[in-house]
Amino acid sequence: MKIMLSQPMGGRTEEEIVQEREELIRLFAEKGIAVADTLFDDFVPDYINAGVYFLGKSIIALSRVDAIFMCDGWEKARGCRIEKEIAEEYGVKILYDFSEV
């Protein structure tokens, strides 16, 4: 099984995001579950809407996984809400905590 993390980014430092992500990857690995690499660091020129650009990359990643895991705080993050809606519409399993794995 391969999953994607739907992880809020806004208002958080890169260190906080990476730390949460590494912990989740470790926990999922203990259950034999791979996590898609969706921590993008592309250079985005000023004339491109970076939020839309990275959401598009996340949607592509969503097409390649079995499930999406909604990280704490997803309800307040626009991108996470959009990822969840797409998962619902296209039948991708949605997980909200580890007991569902």
N, C-alpha and C positions, 0 to 999 in steps of 0.2 A: 504494500500500500504506500502511496505517496500523497502527502498533503501539502497544502499551502497555508501559511500563516497570514491572517488578515489582521495586521498590526497597526494601531494608531501611531502616527508619526508627529503630528502637530503639537507644538508646545513641549517637546521632549528633546533632550540632547542626543547626539549621535551615540554617545556612550550608553545612555539609558536604553535606547532602542537595541543596540548590539547586545548588551547584557541580557535583556529579556529574551531576545531571539536565541542566543547561545544556550540559555537555560532550557528553553522549550525544545530546541533541537536535541539536546542531551536527553531530556525526558522521553521524547518520542523515539529516539534511537534505542533506548532501553526496552521499548515495546516492539522493536523491529520495524519502525515506520520511518521512511525517508521524508525529509522536508525540502520542498523546492526552494531554490535560491532566488529570493525576490527582494533582496536588499540591493537595489540598483544604484550605481554611482556614475551614470553617464553624465557627460557634460551636456548641458542644455543651453543653447544660445538664448539671449534675452527675448528674441522675437517669437519664441515658442512658449506656450503655457506649460510649465514644468509639471504642474499637478495633473493635467490631462495626459501629458506624455507618459508619466510614470503609471497612471491608472491604466492606460492602454497596455503597457507592458505587463501589468498585473493580470489583466484580463486574458492576455495570451498565456501566461503561466497557469491561470485557472483552467484553461482548456486542456492542460496536460496532467492534471492531478485527479485523484479519486475523491478527495474531500478537501474542504476548507475549514480551518480552525479559527474561530473568532476569538481573538485575544481580548483581555480585559480592556474595557473602555471603548469597544468597537461601536457601541450605540451612538457615541458622540463624534465619531470620525466619519465625515462625508464619504471618503474613499472606501472605508470598510462597509458602510451601509450599501454603497453601490455594488461592491463585490458580493455581498450577501444576496442582494436582489438578483444579480446575474446568476449566482449559484442556484437560487430558487427556481428561476425561470428555465434554466437549462439542466436541472436535475442533478446537480453536483451535491453530494452529501455535505451537510453543514454540521460541524461539531462545536459545542459550546464549552465542554470541559472534558477532562481526561477519562471520566467514567464512561463516556460514550465511545471510546476507542476499543 
